[in-house]
Amino acid sequence: MLTSLSVILPVFAVIVAGYVAGRAGLLGPTASSELNKFVVYLGLPALLFQVMAEADWTSLWQPGFVASFAIGMFVIFGVTLVYRVMNGRHLTDASIDGLNAGYANTGYIGFPLCELIFGRHTLVFATVATVLTASLLFATAIVFMEIGLQTERRAHHLARKVAVSLLRNPLIISPILGALWSLVGLPLPAPVASTLHLVGGAASPCALVSLGLFLAAARPETRGAIKEALALSSLKLIGQPLLTAICAFFVFRLPPTTSAVVVLLSALPTGAGSFMIAEYYDREAVVTSKTILFTTIASVVSVTAGLALIQHLQG
C-alpha cells in the first residue's frame, strides 16, 4: 500500500493544489478553461505524437496483453455508453461517461507504479496500455461524441461532418502523425524530441490543476451526480480489473508477471483526460470531476487489493 500511495499521492496533491488556488482566487476565474485549452491544443498533442513516433512496434506487439487490456477497457466503455443512452443520456455525454468508467490513468500513474513494483522491463506494457487508452479509446469516444453533436440525419452527410470534425481535432491528428513518422523509421531530431518532452510533460499536471480549479468553483451539488460518480468509479476500479483478470488468467493464460501488470494497469483510477474532453466539448463535467477524484482516492485500496488478488491466483 505504501508503494501505491507514493505514486498516487502526488496526483491527488496536484488536484488539491489546483483546488486551493481556485478557492484563493490566485489564477483568475477563467484559469480552468485556459489551462484545459493548453492541454488540448499543445500539451496532450505533443505527448501523443511523441509516444507514437518513438514507439518500438516490434516490442509493443504483445497480443495476449493487448487483448486482455483492450477487452476490459472497451467492454466497460461500451456497456456504460449503451446503458446511459438507453436511459435517456445524450450520446455525447454517454461517451464521456464511458471514458470515466474505462479510461485508466496509465500514463501518469502506470509507468512509475510498474517500475517500482515489477521492474523497468515491464515499462513496455505500460507503453502499450497508454497507446490503447490515449489513442484508440480516446479516438473511439471522440467519434461517438462527434456523432452525437451532429444533427444531420442523412448518413453520407453525417459521415462527412463527423470526418471533418475529427480531422480538425488535435487529439486525433497528433497520434496519427506520430504513427506516420514512426513508419518512416527516422528518430526524432534531438531538439524536436526535447521540445515535445517539455510541452507534453506539462499536459498531465495542467489537466490535474484544471480539475482542481473546476472542483473549487461554486456550483450546485446534487445527490444524483454523486451516485452517478460512485457507480462509474465502481465500474472503473472493480469491473474493469475483474474483467481484465478473467481474460489474462483464464482466457489467454498469460505469464504471471504479464498477468499481474495488465490487471494492475486496468485497476488504475480514471485519467484526467475524460475531464479535459468534457471541458473541450463544453459538456457538464461535475460527474466526471467527481469520478476522477473518487477513483484517485480509492485507487490506493483498489490497486493494493488487485495485487493481493494476483498473488493469491498465482499461489
C-alpha positions in Angstrom: 0.0 0.0 0.0 2.9 2.4 0.7 4.2 1.8 -2.8 0.8 2.6 -4.3 0.4 5.7 -2.0 3.8 7.1 -3.0 2.8 7.1 -6.7 -0.9 8.1 -6.4 -0.4 10.8 -3.7 1.3 13.3 -6.0 -1.6 13.1 -8.4 -4.0 13.9 -5.6 -1.7 16.6 -4.3 -1.7 18.4 -7.7 -5.5 18.3 -7.7 -5.5 19.8 -4.2 -3.1 22.5 -5.3 -5.4 23.5 -8.1 -8.4 23.4 -5.7 -6.6 25.6 -3.1 -5.5 28.1 -5.9 -9.1 28.2 -7.1 -10.6 28.8 -3.6 -8.0 31.6 -3.0 -8.7 33.2 -6.4 -5.0 33.1 -7.3 -5.3 32.2 -11.0 -8.5 34.1 -12.0 -12.0 32.9 -13.0 -11.1 31.5 -16.4 -7.9 29.7 -15.4 -9.5 26.2 -15.6 -10.7 26.6 -19.1 -7.5 28.3 -20.3 -5.3 25.5 -18.8 -7.5 23.0 -20.4 -7.0 24.7 -23.8 -3.3 24.4 -23.3 -3.7 20.7 -22.7 -5.9 20.1 -25.7 -4.1 22.2 -28.2 -0.4 21.8 -27.1 0.3 19.5 -24.2 -1.5 16.3 -25.0 -1.0 16.5 -28.8 2.8 16.8 -28.2 2.7 13.8 -25.8 0.6 11.7 -28.1 2.8 12.5 -31.1 6.0 11.6 -29.2 4.5 8.4 -27.8 3.5 7.2 -31.2 6.6 8.5 -33.0 9.1 6.8 -30.6 7.1 3.6 -30.2 9.0 0.4 -30.8 6.2 -1.5 -32.6 8.1 -4.8 -32.5 8.4 -4.8 -28.7 4.9 -3.4 -28.3 3.3 -6.4 -30.1 2.0 -8.3 -27.1 -1.2 -10.0 -28.4 -2.4 -11.6 -25.2 -1.7 -8.4 -23.2 -3.3 -6.2 -25.8 -6.4 -8.4 -26.0 -6.8 -8.6 -22.2 -6.4 -4.9 -21.6 -8.4 -3.8 -24.6 -11.3 -6.2 -23.8 -11.6 -4.9 -20.2 -11.3 -1.3 -21.4 -13.7 -1.4 -24.4 -16.3 -3.6 -22.8 -16.7 -1.3 -19.8 -16.7 1.7 -22.1 -19.3 0.1 -24.4 -21.6 -1.2 -21.7 -21.6 2.2 -19.9 -22.3 4.1 -23.1 -25.1 1.8 -24.2 -26.7 1.7 -20.7 -26.6 5.5 -20.4 -28.1 6.1 -23.9 -30.9 3.6 -23.2 -31.7 5.6 -20.0 -32.0 8.9 -21.9 -28.5 10.2 -21.7 -27.3 12.2 -24.8 -24.8 10.2 -26.9 -22.1 12.8 -26.3 -22.5 12.8 -22.6 -22.8 9.0 -22.5 -19.4 8.8 -24.4 -17.8 10.9 -21.6 -19.4 8.5 -19.0 -17.8 5.6 -20.9 -14.4 7.3 -20.7 -15.0 7.9 -16.9 -15.6 4.1 -16.5 -12.9 2.8 -18.8 -10.1 5.4 -19.1 -7.2 4.3 -16.9 -4.5 6.8 -15.9 -1.8 4.6 -17.4 0.5 7.4 -18.4 0.8 9.4 -15.2 0.5 6.6 -12.7 1.1 3.4 -14.7 4.7 4.0 -15.6 6.1 4.7 -12.1 4.0 2.1 -10.5 5.1 -0.7 -12.9 8.7 0.3 -12.5 8.5 0.3 -8.7 6.6 -3.0 -8.3 7.7 -5.1 -11.3 10.9 -3.5 -12.6 11.9 -1.4 -15.6 11.5 -4.2 -18.1 7.7 -4.0 -17.7 7.5 -0.4 -18.9 6.8 -1.8 -22.4 3.4 -2.9 -21.1 2.7 0.5 -19.6 3.5 1.9 -23.0 1.1 -0.5 -24.8 -1.7 0.4 -22.3 -1.0 4.1 -22.8 -1.2 3.8 -26.6 -4.5 1.9 -26.2 -6.1 4.4 -23.8 -4.7 7.7 -25.1 -5.1 6.8 -28.8 -7.7 4.1 -29.5 -10.1 4.6 -26.6 -9.9 8.4 -26.8 -10.4 8.3 -30.6 -13.4 6.0 -30.2 -15.0 8.2 -27.6 -14.5 11.3 -29.7 -16.1 9.6 -32.8 -19.2 8.9 -30.8 -19.2 12.4 -29.3 -19.0 13.9 -32.7 -21.8 11.8 -34.0 -23.9 12.8 -31.0 -23.2 16.5 -31.7 -24.3 16.4 -35.4 -27.9 16.9 -36.2 -27.7 15.8 -39.9 -29.8 12.7 -40.4 -28.7 11.6 -43.8 -25.9 9.0 -43.4 -23.4 10.3 -46.0 -23.8 13.9 -44.8 -23.4 12.8 -41.2 -20.3 10.8 -42.1 -18.8 13.9 -43.9 -19.5 16.2 -40.9 -18.0 13.8 -38.4 -14.9 13.2 -40.6 -14.3 17.0 -41.0 -14.7 17.5 -37.2 -12.3 14.6 -36.5 -9.7 16.0 -38.9 -9.8 19.3 -37.1 -9.3 17.6 -33.7 -5.7 17.8 -32.5 -6.2 14.8 -30.2 -7.0 12.7 -33.3 -4.4 14.1 -35.7 -1.4 14.1 -33.4 -1.2 10.4 -32.8 -1.8 9.7 -36.5 1.0 12.0 -37.5 3.2 10.3 -34.8 2.4 6.9 -36.2 3.3 8.1 -39.7 6.6 9.4 -38.5 7.3 6.1 -36.8 6.7 4.3 -40.2 9.4 6.5 -41.8 11.9 4.9 -39.4 13.8 8.0 -38.6 14.5 9.1 -35.0 13.1 12.5 -33.9 15.8 15.2 -34.0 17.1 15.9 -30.5 15.7 19.5 -30.3 12.3 18.3 -31.5 12.2 15.5 -29.0 13.2 17.8 -26.2 10.6 20.3 -27.1 7.9 17.6 -27.3 9.0 16.2 -23.9 8.8 19.7 -22.3 5.4 20.5 -23.7 4.0 17.0 -23.4 5.3 16.6 -19.8 3.1 19.6 -18.8 -0.1 18.0 -20.1 -1.0 15.9 -17.0 -0.1 18.4 -14.3 -2.0 21.2 -16.1 -5.0 18.9 -16.6 -5.0 18.0 -12.9 -4.6 21.6 -11.8 -7.5 22.5 -14.1 -9.6 19.7 -12.5 -8.8 21.2 -9.0 -9.8 24.6 -10.2 -13.1 23.2 -11.5 -13.8 21.5 -8.2 -13.2 24.7 -6.3 -15.7 26.7 -8.4 -19.1 27.2 -6.6 -21.8 25.1 -8.3 -24.9 23.3 -7.1 -24.3 19.8 -5.7 -26.8 17.0 -6.5 -27.1 13.6 -4.9 -27.7 12.2 -8.4 -24.3 13.4 -9.5 -22.6 11.8 -6.6 -24.5 8.5 -7.2 -23.5 8.5 -10.8 -19.9 9.2 -10.0 -19.8 6.4 -7.4 -21.3 4.0 -10.0 -18.8 4.9 -12.6 -16.0 4.7 -10.0 -17.1 1.1 -9.2 -17.0 0.1 -12.8 -13.5 1.6 -13.2 -11.9 0.2 -10.0 -13.8 -3.1 -9.8 -15.5 -4.0 -13.1 -12.6 -3.3 -15.4 -9.8 -5.0 -13.5 -12.0 -8.0 -12.8 -12.9 -8.5 -16.4 -9.2 -8.0 -17.4 -8.1 -10.5 -14.8 -10.5 -13.1 -16.2 -9.1 -12.6 -19.7 -5.5 -12.6 -18.6 -5.6 -15.6 -16.2 -8.3 -17.9 -17.7 -8.8 -16.9 -21.4 -5.3 -16.0 -22.7 -3.4 -17.6 -19.8 -0.7 -15.0 -19.8 2.6 -15.5 -17.9 2.4 -14.5 -14.2 4.2 -11.2 -14.5 2.3 -10.1 -17.6 -1.0 -11.0 -16.0 -0.1 -9.0 -12.9 0.9 -5.9 -14.9 -2.2 -5.9 -17.1 -4.5 -6.2 -14.0 -2.6 -3.5 -12.2 -2.9 -1.1 -15.1 -6.6 -1.8 -15.6 -7.2 -1.1 -11.8 -5.7 2.5 -12.0 -8.0 5.5 -11.4 -9.7 7.5 -14.2 -7.4 9.7 -16.0 -7.9 13.5 -16.2 -8.3 13.1 -20.0 -12.0 12.5 -19.6 -12.4 15.8 -17.7 -10.3 17.5 -20.3 -12.5 16.2 -23.2 -15.7 17.2 -21.3 -14.5 20.7 -20.9 -13.3 20.8 -24.5 -16.7 19.9 -25.8 -18.4 22.2 -23.2 -20.3 19.5 -21.5 -21.3 19.3 -17.9 -18.2 17.9 -16.0 -19.5 17.6 -12.4 -19.9 13.8 -12.6 -16.6 13.5 -14.5 -14.6 15.6 -12.0 -16.0 13.6 -9.0 -15.3 10.3 -10.7 -11.7 11.2 -11.2 -11.5 12.4 -7.6 -13.2 9.4 -6.1 -11.2 6.9 -8.1 -7.9 8.6 -7.4 -8.5 8.4 -3.6 -9.9 4.9 -3.7 -7.3 3.5 -6.0 -4.8 3.2 -3.2 -7.0 0.4 -1.8 -8.1 -1.0 -5.2 -4.5 -1.3 -6.5 -3.4 -2.9 -3.3 -6.3 -5.3 -3.4 -5.6 -6.1 -7.0 -2.0 -7.0 -6.2 -3.2 -9.2 -3.3 -5.6 -11.0 -5.7 -2.9 -11.6 -8.2 -0.6 -13.1 -5.5 -3.5 -15.4 -4.5 -4.2 -16.5 -8.0 -0.6 -17.1 -8.7 -0.1 -19.0 -5.5 
